[in-house]
Amino acid sequence: MSIIKKIFLILPIIFVGFYSQSTANEVKKIGKYKDWESMVIMEDTGKVCFAQSSPILQAPKSNKRDAKLFIAFRPADQIINEVSVTAGYEFNNSNSVIAQSGKNKFKFDIKEQGFAWIADTKIEFRMIKRMKKGSRIMITGYNQKGSQTIDHYSLLGFTKAYNSSKKACS
């Protein structure tokens, strides 16, 4: 999938974080499951369903950012299990964005407008499978100045939020 298409497909999720009050009629919270929640956005092309979470710990502590991890479903575009992340800043193109849970590492291939995606659907599926079994996942990224950030996400409630989102778009 092209970077441009991914950008346009992720825009509704961006607006959830920044404009949730003004778009309350379009965004519907399906449920809250411990540290994860599932939501639905109605678009002209159909439903977009996603599970999302915010970090439980961020490093460095002095740099508070609006970071989020998403798993999205877009039936109208035949997209399932789309993994994306934002660290609250524009990623540095010289360094990789990496997710790590236990000994498992997953590289985000596409970085654009403050978001990163995994290009390979098989890797996305393996990451989601690991997230269902794990208790925590860390996302390491680098800002434009080359400074490293690490966001720790709890996986408590992930499976229920994932299943709820998937079901809402099936």
N, C-alpha and C positions, 0 to 999 in steps of 0.2 A: 504494500500500500504506500502511496506517495506521501511525502512529508506534508505537503499542502493539504491533502485529503484528511490526514490524521489531525492536523491543526483545526480544520473546520469541524471535524467530528468531536473534538474535545472542547470546543468553545462553550457549549452549554454547561459543562462541568465547571469551567472557570467561573462562569457567572454565578453558579451556586455559592461558591465561596465568598464572592465579593458583593453580590446583590441578592442574597437570599430573602431579605425583607421585601424588596420591590417585585420579586418574581414568585411570591408565595402562591399565586394562582397556578403557576406552571410547574413548580417543584413540589412533589409530594413525598414526604418521609414515610417509608413503608414500616420501618422498625429500627429500634436501637437494641443492639446485642452486645452488652458489655462495652468493649472499646471500639466497636465497629457499628456503622449504621448503613441502612440501605435506602435508596431513594429512586424516584422515577421522575423523568422530565418528559412532558409531552411536546413533541415538535411537529412541524408540518409533515415530516417524513415518517413519523411514528414515534413509538416509545424509545427512550434511552434509559436503561436501568443500570444502577451501579452501587457497589459497596465502597465505602470510604472510611478512612481513619486518619487521625492526627497523631503526631508523635507523642509518646509518653515521656520522652527525654530527648533533649537536643544538645549537641555540642558544636561550638562552644556555647556555654550557658548564657553568656553576655549578649549573644546575637539571636534574639527571639524572631522567628520567622513563621509565616503562615504556610507550613508544609503539610502535604496530604498525599496519601497513597490510595489509588483507585483500582478497581476491577470493574470494567464496563461491558455492557451487552447492548448491541445495536441491531436488532433483528432486521430492520429495513435495509441495512447495509451488509447483512449477513456477517456481522462481527460478534464474536463471543470471546470471553476471557481476555479482553484487552487490558493489559497491565500498564498503568502510567503513574508517574510520580511528579510532584512539584516540591521544590525545597524552599520556595518563596523568593527565589532570585533566578536570574538568567545563568544557566550552566556554562562553564568554561568548556570550549570545544577541544582543548588540548588534553583534558583528563576524562577518564571514564566515570560514569555513574554506575555504581555497583550495589546490588542488594545481596545481603548475606544472612543466612539462617543456618546456624550450626556450621557444618563444613561445606554447605552448598552456597555457591556464588552464582549470581545472575547479572549479566551485563546489559545495560540499557543502550541500544544502538542509535536511537534517534533522539536528538536534543534540539528543541525549538521553542522559543518564546516562554522560557521558564518551565517547560515540561520535558519529560524524557519517557520514551516508549521502548519496548522490546519488539524488534522487527519479526522475529521467528515465533510463529504460533506454538511450535513444539516446546520452545523454551518457556513461553508464557504458561503453558499447561503444566510443565514440570515445576515452575515456581509456585503456582497455585496449589498443586498437590503438596508441595513442601510446606506452604503456609497453613494448610489444613492440619498438618501433623505437628507443626512447631508451636512455640510459645512466644517467640519474638523474632522480628526481622529488622536488620539495620540497613539503612540506605546511606551510602557515602557519596558525596558530590563535592564539586569544587566551583566556587564562584568565579566571576570574571577576573578577579585579582589573583586567583590561584589558591585561595584559602580553602581548606577542607572543612566540610561540615558532616556531621554524622547524626542521623535521625533514627531513633529507636522506636519501633512500632510494636505494640502489644498485638498478639494474634488471638487474644481472648475474644470470642464472639465472631471471629472471622468466618468460620464455616456457616454459621446461621445467617449472617449478613449476605454472604456469597450466594447461598441457596435461595434466600428470599429474593435477591435481585434477579437471579437467573430465572426463577419461577415467574416473576412479574413480567418478564419479557419473553416468556415461552409461548 
